[in-house]
Amino acid sequence: MEISQKKAMLLMCLCAFLWSIGGLFIKLLPWNAAVICGVRSAISALIILLYMAKMKYRLVLKTPLVWLSGLGLMGTMLLFVFANKLTTSANAIVLQSTSPLYIMLISAAFLKVRYTRRDYFMVAVVMVGIALFFLDQLTPGSLLGNLLALASGLTMALMYTSSSRLPDDQSSMSALVVGHSAAALAGLPFLLTTPVEINPLAVSAILILGVFQLGIPYILYAIAVRRCSPLSCSLIGMIEPLFNPVWVLLVLGERPGFFALIGGIIVLGTVTLWSVGSAREVS
């Protein structure tokens, strides 16, 4: 499929907007985090397979980058869902949004990309912002949730950097199937060990998560990421952390703590400024 970079960026914008509804619907579901992850990823994998069938794509499973990208996606799915259950939605999504910084570290370590002193200064500022998250509600649950959210930023960076190097859309879609299938296999067994409440709200929420928060947006992501740099995609992805806590606040009234709010402003502001500056240098 041949599309312009401008259209790819618009697809990534729509993708990030749809991703942003995840925090709200995860909070609405009274299910175990592993069950949520397993069921929504199973639905998402089915949606992507249907799209591949329509486009006459075949599964590509012999390419190492497909598996690396898929494992990065699986880690992001699992870690983010658990983080949302253990800390506030705002904490989870903002800490995950540090992925551009991990992209910088991965690129420098493995792809031999060089960065400036300004870039490293930005990293230091973001670390200060992240530290502020740990000054609010330092209970074991919220602390663990914050740490899992940070780890999801690393796995997301792995997903961005590896999927951007895939040779074609067929390989990109295959990586998504690998990632969501692995997440489904990790989560679905918990259906046998934990109670799962079935009601109209729960069914609606899991279908929305599987189809509209994962399935469709990840198809858009797979198309966009091969036509935009990992850094550009992660910058556009900042739409997600801006809207995610808004939906939770409007529907559930959940507010981030004062220090978490200040830390979030520092993290999002610094990451955005750094990403814009780096993207201009590349163009």
C-alpha positions in Angstrom: 0.0 0.0 0.0 1.5 3.3 -1.1 0.6 6.4 0.9 2.3 9.7 1.5 4.1 10.5 4.7 1.5 13.2 5.5 -1.3 10.7 5.3 0.7 8.3 7.4 1.0 11.0 10.1 -2.7 11.5 10.0 -3.3 7.8 10.5 -0.9 7.9 13.4 -2.9 10.8 14.9 -6.1 8.8 14.7 -4.3 5.7 16.1 -3.1 7.7 19.2 -6.6 9.2 19.7 -8.2 5.7 19.7 -5.4 4.4 22.0 -6.3 7.1 24.5 -9.7 5.5 25.5 -7.8 2.5 27.0 -7.4 3.8 30.5 -11.1 4.5 30.9 -12.4 1.2 29.7 -9.7 -0.8 31.6 -10.9 1.0 34.8 -14.5 0.2 34.0 -13.9 -3.5 33.7 -14.0 -5.3 37.1 -11.8 -8.1 35.7 -8.3 -9.3 36.6 -5.7 -7.4 34.6 -4.4 -10.5 32.9 -7.9 -11.5 31.8 -8.5 -8.0 30.3 -5.2 -8.2 28.5 -5.8 -11.7 27.2 -9.3 -11.2 25.9 -8.8 -7.8 24.3 -5.6 -9.0 22.6 -7.4 -12.1 21.3 -10.1 -9.8 19.8 -7.5 -7.5 18.4 -5.5 -10.4 16.8 -8.8 -11.6 15.1 -9.4 -8.1 13.7 -5.9 -7.9 12.3 -6.1 -11.4 10.8 -9.4 -10.4 9.1 -7.7 -7.3 7.7 -4.8 -9.4 6.4 -7.2 -11.8 4.7 -8.9 -8.9 3.0 -5.6 -7.5 1.8 -4.4 -11.0 0.9 -1.4 -10.8 3.2 0.2 -13.9 4.5 1.8 -14.4 7.9 5.5 -13.8 7.9 7.1 -15.7 10.9 10.7 -16.3 9.8 11.9 -12.7 10.2 13.6 -12.0 13.6 12.4 -8.4 13.5 8.8 -9.6 13.3 9.3 -11.5 16.6 11.2 -8.7 18.2 8.5 -6.2 17.4 5.8 -8.7 18.5 7.5 -9.3 21.8 7.8 -5.5 22.4 4.1 -5.2 21.7 3.2 -8.1 24.0 5.2 -6.5 26.8 3.6 -3.2 26.3 0.1 -4.7 26.4 0.7 -6.7 29.6 2.6 -4.1 31.5 0.2 -1.2 30.7 -2.9 -3.1 31.7 -1.3 -4.1 35.1 -0.1 -0.6 35.6 -3.6 0.8 35.0 -5.0 -1.5 37.7 -2.3 -0.6 40.2 -1.8 3.2 39.8 -3.8 6.0 38.3 -4.5 6.1 34.6 -2.7 9.4 34.4 0.5 8.0 36.0 0.4 4.9 33.8 0.0 6.7 30.5 2.5 9.5 31.2 5.2 7.2 32.5 4.7 5.0 29.4 5.1 8.1 27.3 8.9 8.2 28.1 9.3 5.8 25.2 11.0 8.4 23.0 13.8 8.5 25.6 14.2 4.8 25.4 14.2 5.0 21.6 17.2 7.4 22.0 19.0 5.0 24.2 18.3 1.9 22.0 19.3 3.8 18.9 22.6 5.0 20.5 23.5 1.6 21.9 22.5 -0.7 19.0 22.0 1.5 15.9 25.1 3.7 16.5 23.0 6.9 16.4 24.8 9.9 18.0 23.1 12.4 20.2 24.0 15.9 21.5 24.5 17.2 25.0 21.1 18.9 24.7 19.6 15.5 24.2 21.2 14.0 27.3 20.2 17.1 29.3 16.6 16.5 28.3 16.9 12.9 29.6 18.1 14.3 33.0 15.1 16.7 33.2 12.6 13.9 32.3 14.1 11.7 35.1 13.4 14.5 37.5 9.8 14.6 36.3 9.5 10.8 36.7 10.9 11.0 40.2 8.0 13.3 41.2 5.5 10.5 40.5 6.9 8.6 43.4 6.1 11.4 45.9 2.4 10.9 45.6 0.6 7.9 47.3 3.7 5.8 47.9 1.7 2.6 48.7 3.1 -0.7 47.4 0.4 -0.9 44.8 0.9 2.5 43.3 4.7 2.2 43.4 4.6 -1.1 41.6 2.1 0.4 39.1 4.5 3.3 38.4 7.4 0.9 37.8 5.4 -1.3 35.5 4.3 1.8 33.5 8.0 2.8 33.2 8.8 -0.7 31.9 6.0 -0.4 29.4 7.7 2.7 28.0 10.8 0.5 27.3 8.9 -2.2 25.6 7.0 0.3 23.5 10.3 1.8 22.4 11.4 -1.7 21.4 8.2 -2.0 19.4 8.7 1.3 17.7 12.4 0.8 16.7 12.0 -2.8 15.5 8.7 -2.4 13.6 9.9 0.7 11.8 12.7 -1.5 10.2 10.3 -4.1 8.9 10.4 -4.4 5.1 6.7 -4.3 4.2 3.1 -4.0 5.5 2.7 -7.7 5.4 5.6 -8.1 7.9 4.2 -5.2 10.1 0.8 -6.9 10.3 2.4 -10.2 11.1 4.3 -8.7 14.0 1.0 -7.4 15.4 -0.5 -10.8 15.2 2.5 -12.3 17.0 2.3 -9.7 19.7 -1.4 -9.8 20.3 -1.5 -13.6 20.1 1.3 -13.9 22.7 -0.5 -11.4 25.0 -3.7 -13.4 24.6 -2.0 -16.7 25.4 -0.5 -15.1 28.5 -3.8 -13.7 29.8 -6.5 -16.1 28.7 -5.6 -19.0 31.1 -6.5 -16.6 34.0 -10.1 -17.0 32.9 -9.9 -20.5 34.6 -8.6 -19.2 37.9 -10.3 -15.8 38.5 -14.0 -14.8 38.6 -15.2 -12.9 35.5 -18.3 -10.9 35.9 -20.4 -11.0 32.7 -22.8 -8.1 32.2 -23.7 -5.6 29.4 -21.1 -3.0 30.6 -18.3 -5.6 30.8 -19.1 -7.1 27.4 -19.3 -3.6 25.8 -16.1 -2.5 27.4 -14.0 -5.5 26.3 -15.4 -5.3 22.8 -14.5 -1.6 22.6 -11.0 -2.3 23.9 -10.4 -5.2 21.5 -11.9 -3.6 18.3 -11.6 0.2 18.7 -8.8 0.6 21.2 -6.4 -2.1 19.9 -7.5 -3.8 16.7 -8.2 -0.9 14.4 -5.6 1.6 15.7 -2.8 -1.0 15.5 -3.6 -1.6 11.9 -3.3 2.2 11.4 0.0 2.1 13.4 1.5 -0.7 11.3 0.8 1.3 8.2 2.1 4.6 9.6 5.3 3.4 11.4 7.0 2.2 8.2 6.5 5.7 6.6 7.4 7.8 9.6 10.5 7.6 11.8 10.1 5.9 15.2 10.7 9.3 16.8 7.9 11.0 14.7 5.5 8.2 15.6 6.3 8.5 19.3 5.8 12.3 19.1 2.4 12.0 17.5 1.7 9.3 20.1 1.8 12.1 22.7 -1.9 12.6 21.8 -2.6 9.5 23.8 -1.3 10.7 27.2 -2.9 14.0 26.7 -6.4 12.6 26.3 -6.2 9.3 28.3 -6.6 10.9 31.8 -9.2 13.3 30.5 -11.6 10.5 29.7 -11.0 8.9 33.1 -11.5 12.3 34.9 -14.7 13.1 33.0 -16.3 9.7 33.6 -14.9 8.4 36.8 -13.6 11.6 38.5 -10.1 10.1 39.0 -7.6 12.9 39.5 -3.8 12.5 39.6 -1.9 13.7 42.7 -0.3 17.2 42.8 3.3 15.9 42.4 2.2 13.5 39.7 0.5 16.3 37.8 3.7 18.5 38.0 5.8 15.5 37.0 3.5 14.8 34.1 3.8 18.3 32.8 7.6 18.1 33.0 7.7 14.7 31.3 5.3 15.5 28.5 6.7 19.0 27.9 10.3 17.8 27.8 9.7 14.8 25.7 7.6 16.8 23.2 10.3 19.6 23.0 13.1 17.1 22.6 11.2 15.1 19.9 10.3 18.2 17.9 13.9 19.4 18.0 15.2 16.0 17.0 12.7 15.6 14.2 13.6 19.0 12.7 17.3 18.0 12.7 16.5 14.8 10.8 14.3 16.5 8.2 
